[in-house]
C-alpha cells in the first residue's frame, strides 16, 4: 500500500486533520517518562509534530520518502526512511536501541502494517515493563446529515481482499484488530477509547480531504473519478443548505493503548 500514499502525498499532507491535544496528553500521562517516542508510519508527520511538544525526542519513520518530504521540520524530530521489515540490527540503527523507547504510536496506520512483524519490533524497542503502545484510527468525517449521506457511498470501495480487510479493521474502530498488549494500570481493557478531532473547513478543504483518501486514489487508478461534475454539484448543494461557507467537521478517533509488560 505504500505506493498509494506516495501518489497522494501532497493531498494527504494538506487534507488530513490534526489530532486533538487531549489525545496526546492522555497518552503521555500513561508513560512514566517522556524522553523518547517513536511514531511509526508517520506519513507527513501530523502525530510526530504533536508528540514533539511533549517528548524530548521523537523518531518518526515511514517507508515513503515523498510523504516524509511534507513533514514539519522540528529540532527534536528525526525523520527516518525505513524498509517495511527490519532486523534487530536495522531497528537499532534506524530507530533506537533495545528497551529505550517510552511510547510507540501509530496514527491511522496500524491497519496497513504486517502486525506480527511490527509488534515484534515494538516489544523489542519499548522500555520494560511500562513502555506504551498507542494506535488510533478515525472513521468518516461528520459534517451534517446531507453531506454525510452523500459521502457514505464513496467511503468503501472494494479493491482486493487484503485492502478490504485492512479497511474493515478501521471501520470496526480497531475493536477487532490484534493487539497483544496489557491494559494500562487501573484499566481492564486496551480500548478503543474515543476522542474527537475538529477542523473548521470550507468545501474546498472537504474536497482536499476527499481526494486524500486511499479509496479515491484506488478508484482513480481504475479510471473512475469519484468527484465527477455531477457529484461536485450535489456536494455544493448539500454543503450550502445552511448558508454557512465554513463548518466544524468532526472526526471520531478510536484509540487502542496498552503497555508492553515484562517479556
C-alpha positions in Angstrom: 0.0 0.0 0.0 3.0 2.3 0.2 2.7 3.3 -3.4 -0.8 4.5 -2.8 0.3 7.1 -0.3 3.3 8.1 -2.4 0.9 9.1 -5.2 -1.2 11.2 -2.9 1.4 12.6 -0.5 0.7 16.3 -1.1 -3.1 15.8 -0.8 -2.6 13.7 2.3 -0.5 16.4 4.0 -2.9 19.2 3.1 -6.2 17.3 3.6 -5.9 15.3 6.7 -6.9 16.7 10.1 -4.6 17.3 13.1 -5.2 15.2 16.1 -6.6 16.7 19.4 -4.1 17.8 22.1 -6.2 15.8 24.6 -5.2 12.6 22.8 -1.5 13.2 23.2 -1.9 14.4 26.8 -3.8 11.2 27.6 -1.1 9.1 26.0 1.8 11.0 27.7 0.0 10.6 31.1 0.4 6.9 30.8 4.2 6.9 30.2 6.4 7.3 33.3 8.9 9.3 31.4 8.7 11.5 28.3 12.2 11.0 26.9 11.8 9.2 23.5 8.8 8.5 21.3 8.7 6.5 18.0 5.9 7.5 15.6 5.7 4.5 13.1 4.1 5.2 9.7 4.4 8.9 10.4 3.3 9.9 6.9 3.6 13.7 6.7 4.2 14.0 10.4 0.8 15.1 11.9 1.3 13.0 15.0 5.0 13.5 15.3 4.6 17.2 15.5 2.3 16.9 18.5 4.5 14.3 20.2 7.4 16.7 19.8 5.6 19.2 22.1 5.6 16.6 24.9 8.5 14.2 24.4 12.2 15.3 24.5 12.9 13.5 21.2 10.8 11.9 18.5 11.8 9.3 15.9 9.3 9.4 13.0 9.6 6.6 10.4 7.9 5.9 7.1 8.5 3.8 4.0 7.7 6.8 1.7 10.3 9.5 1.1 7.7 11.6 -0.6 5.4 11.5 2.4 8.4 12.5 4.7 9.2 15.4 2.4 6.0 17.1 3.6 6.6 16.5 7.3 7.2 19.5 9.6 10.9 20.0 10.4 11.4 20.5 14.1 14.7 20.2 16.1 13.6 17.3 18.3 12.1 15.1 15.5 14.4 12.8 13.5 12.7 11.5 10.3 13.9 8.2 9.1 13.1 6.3 5.9 12.8 2.6 6.8 12.1 -0.6 4.9 8.8 -2.4 5.6 10.6 -5.0 7.6 13.7 -4.6 9.7 16.2 -6.9 11.5 17.1 -6.2 15.1 20.3 -4.5 13.8 18.4 -2.4 11.3 15.9 -1.5 14.0 18.6 -0.3 16.4 20.3 1.6 13.6 17.2 3.2 12.1 15.0 3.6 15.2 16.6 3.1 18.7 18.4 0.6 20.9 16.6 -2.2 22.7 14.3 -1.2 25.6 14.9 2.5 25.1 11.6 4.0 23.9 8.8 5.3 26.2 6.0 5.2 23.7 5.3 3.9 20.2 2.5 5.5 18.3 0.8 4.6 15.0 -1.7 7.2 13.8 -4.1 6.0 11.1 -1.5 3.4 10.1 -1.8 0.2 12.2 -4.3 -1.5 9.8 -1.7 -1.3 7.0 1.1 -2.9 8.9 2.3 -6.5 9.0 1.2 -6.8 12.6 3.3 -9.8 13.8 6.4 -8.2 12.4 5.6 -4.7 13.8 4.6 -6.0 17.2 7.9 -7.9 17.4 9.7 -4.6 16.8 7.5 -2.7 19.3 8.3 -5.3 22.0 12.0 -5.0 21.3 12.3 -1.2 21.5 9.9 -0.4 24.3 11.1 0.0 27.9 10.0 -2.8 30.1 7.5 -3.1 31.7 5.9 0.3 31.4 6.6 1.2 27.8 3.4 2.1 26.0 2.0 1.4 22.5 -0.8 3.7 21.3 -2.5 3.2 17.9 -5.5 5.0 16.7 -7.7 5.5 13.6 -10.6 7.8 12.7 -13.8 7.0 10.9 -15.6 9.1 8.3 -15.9 12.8 9.0 -19.2 14.2 10.3 -20.4 17.4 8.7 -24.3 17.2 8.7 -26.9 14.7 7.6 -27.0 15.9 4.0 -23.2 15.9 3.3 -22.6 12.7 5.3 -25.3 10.9 3.3 -23.6 11.9 0.0 -20.2 10.8 1.3 -21.3 7.4 2.6 -21.3 5.5 -0.8 -17.8 6.6 -1.5 -16.3 5.6 1.8 -15.7 2.0 1.0 -14.6 0.8 -2.4 -13.8 -2.9 -2.7 -10.4 -3.2 -4.1 -8.8 -6.6 -3.2 -9.1 -9.0 -0.2 -6.0 -7.6 1.6 -7.1 -3.9 1.2 -10.7 -4.7 2.1 -9.6 -6.5 5.3 -7.3 -3.6 6.4 -10.1 -1.1 5.7 -12.6 -3.2 7.7 -10.3 -3.0 10.8 -10.6 0.7 10.7 -14.4 0.7 10.1 -14.7 -1.5 13.2 -12.9 1.2 15.2 -10.0 -1.1 15.9 -12.2 -3.2 18.1 -11.2 -6.4 16.3 -7.6 -5.6 15.5 -4.9 -7.9 17.0 -3.4 -6.0 20.0 -1.4 -8.3 22.2 -0.5 -5.9 25.0 -1.5 -5.5 28.6 -4.1 -2.9 29.8 -2.7 0.1 31.5 -2.6 0.3 35.2 -6.1 0.9 36.5 -7.7 -0.2 33.3 -9.4 -3.6 32.4 -9.1 -3.3 28.7 -7.0 -1.7 25.9 -9.8 0.2 24.2 -10.9 1.5 21.9 -11.1 4.8 23.8 -12.9 7.6 21.9 -11.7 11.1 21.1 -12.8 13.7 18.6 -10.8 15.9 16.2 -12.4 19.0 14.9 -11.4 21.1 12.0 -13.0 24.3 10.5 -13.4 23.5 6.8 -14.9 25.1 3.7 -16.0 23.0 0.7 -12.5 23.1 -0.9 -11.0 21.8 2.3 -13.5 19.0 2.3 -12.7 18.1 -1.3 -9.0 18.1 -0.4 -9.8 15.6 2.4 -11.9 13.5 0.0 -9.1 13.4 -2.6 -6.5 12.4 0.1 -8.4 9.1 0.8 -6.9 5.8 -0.3 -10.4 4.8 -1.7 -10.3 7.8 -4.0 -6.8 7.1 -5.2 -7.6 3.4 -5.9 -10.7 4.4 -7.9 -8.7 6.8 -10.0 -6.2 4.1 -10.8 -9.1 2.1 -12.1 -10.2 5.0 -14.3 -13.1 6.2 -12.0 -13.3 9.8 -11.0 -15.4 9.8 -7.8 -15.7 13.6 -7.8 -17.4 14.0 -11.2 -19.0 17.3 -12.1 -22.4 16.0 -11.1 -21.2 14.7 -7.7 -19.4 18.1 -7.0 -22.7 19.9 -7.7 -24.5 17.6 -5.3 -22.0 18.3 -2.6 -22.2 22.0 -3.2 -26.0 21.9 -2.8 -25.7 19.9 0.4 -22.9 22.0 1.8 -24.7 25.3 1.2 -28.1 24.2 2.7 -27.4 26.0 5.9 -25.9 29.1 4.3 -22.5 28.7 6.1 -19.4 28.6 4.0 -17.3 27.1 6.7 -18.3 24.2 9.0 -16.8 22.4 12.0 -16.1 18.9 10.7 -15.7 16.2 13.4 -13.5 13.2 13.1 -14.3 10.4 15.6 -11.0 8.9 16.8 -10.6 5.4 18.3 -7.5 4.6 20.4 -6.1 1.3 21.4 -3.4 1.6 24.1 -1.5 -0.8 26.3 1.8 -1.5 27.9 4.5 -3.9 26.9 4.8 -5.6 30.3 7.7 -8.0 31.2 8.5 -10.2 28.3 
